[in-house]
Amino acid sequence: MTIQDWFDKYGESHQNPTNKAVHWICVPLIFFSIVGILSLIPFGFVSDRFPLGWEPYIHAGTLLVFVGILFFLRLSLSITLGMAVVSALILWLVNAAHIAFEGNVWIFFTAVFVLSWVGQFIGHKIEGAKPSFFDDLKFLMIGPAWLLHFIYRKTGIPY
């Protein structure tokens, strides 16, 4: 499948304007919260192997981001670059949440995750269509890129 095939298939269950608006809020929050929850799983080999200051970013959430970047790399270089920028911002925000919420950050990430999924399911109830990831889990990665493709189209960036 091409990146456009993925976007077209994802878009089939995202036609309703309310559902689309919900996705513009909830998809980034779900991405953020999943990376955040996975950030609670650190990698123990961090100490001397990475440059100073990288330690907060070496965790399972970063691994998920890396796998996502590899997924997009085979589909579209420009979407890959855009998702790399979005992912870097998400990782930075996750680190900021760790600083802001300290020992209770897991509660914050879990609350964002649950509330965002509630929003998503409300959006799909309004749409009258099940979420795409019920057909293929890869659509969980396509969601953020699907939003990015609208920005690309509006600004004339080819993908």
N, C-alpha and C positions, 0 to 999 in steps of 0.2 A: 504494500500500500504506500502511496505517496503521502506527504504531509497534508495535501489538499483533500485526499480521500479520507484521512482521519478527521479533518475539520468538518467535512461534509457529513460524515456519518455521525459525529458528535452533535452537529447542528440540527439533525433530524428531530431530536427530542428537546430542542432548545429554541423553539419558535415564538413562544409567548413572551411579550415584552416584560411582563412582571417576573417571569422565571429568569429571563436574561439579566434583569436588574439584580435579582437575588444572587445570581452567579457572579456578577461583578464584585459583590461584597463577600460572599461566602467562599468562593473558590480560593482566592488569595489567603483568606483566614484559615481554611482547611490546610492548605499547603504550609503556612506558617506553623500551625499547631502540630501537624504531623512531624515536621522537622524539629519543632520544639520538644515534643514528647521523645523523639529519638535522640535528641541531644542529651537526654538524661542517661543515656548509655554511653559512657566515655570509653575511649580506647586506652588501655593501660600502658601502652608503649610510647606515650607522648614525650616524656621528660626531656631527653637530649636529642631527639631525632628531628625536631622541627624548629624553625627560627623562632626567636623570642616573640611572644605575642600571639602565636598561632594556637596555643594550647586550648583556648576556649572553643575553637572551631574543629577540633579533632574528636569527632563522635559519630555515632551511627546516623545522625541526621545529615551530616556532610557526605557520608557514604551514599545515602539515598539520593542526594543532589547529584553526586558524581554519576551514579547509574542513570539518572534521568538525562543528564547531559549526553552520555553515551547513546542513549535511546534516540535523542533528537539529532545527534550527529549523523546518523545514517539516513535521516530524512530531509534535513534542511540546514545548511550552514548558518543562514541568517537567523532562523528560529533558535538554533543552538546558541548563537551569540547573545540573542535577546534573553533567552532563558538563563544563560550564565549570569547576566547582569541582574535579572530578577532574583535568581537563586542567591547571589552574593548579598543582595539587599535583605532577603529573608534570613540568611545566616547572621547578618549583622543585627537584625531585629531580635532574633532568638537570643543572641548574646546579650543584647540590651535588656531583654526580659529577665535573663538570669541575674543580671546586676540589680534590676529594679525589685524583683520579687524574692531574691535570695533563696532561702530554704523552702519557700512555698510556690516556687515557679511551676511545679508539677500541677498544682491546683489551677493556676492560671491557664496553662496549656490545655489541660483537660476541659476546663470550662469553655474555652474558645472552640475546641474541637467539637464538643457536644452541641453547643448553641449554633455553630456554623452548619453542622449536619441537619439539625432541626430546620434551619432556614432552607437548606437545599431540598429537603423532602417536602416542605411546604411549597416551594417553587415548583417542584415536579408534580405535586398534587394539583396545583393551579394549571400547569401545563397539560396534565392528563396523560403523562408519559413517564415511564420508569427511567431512573438515571442510567446513562450509557454504560457505566462500569458494571452493571448487572450482566451485560453481554460480554464484556472484555475488561479485565482489570487495568489494561493499559490506558483506558480512558481516564483513569485517575491522574495520569501524567499529561494527557492531552488537554484536560480542562484549563490549566493555566496558560498553555500555549495557544489554545483557542481564543482566549481573551487577548493575548498578545497579537494574534493575527489581525484582529480588528484595528489595533493601534497601527500595525504595519500598513494595512490597507488605507487607513485614513491619512497616513503620512507619506504614502507612496513607496514604502520600503518593500522590495520584492522578497518573497519567501519561497 
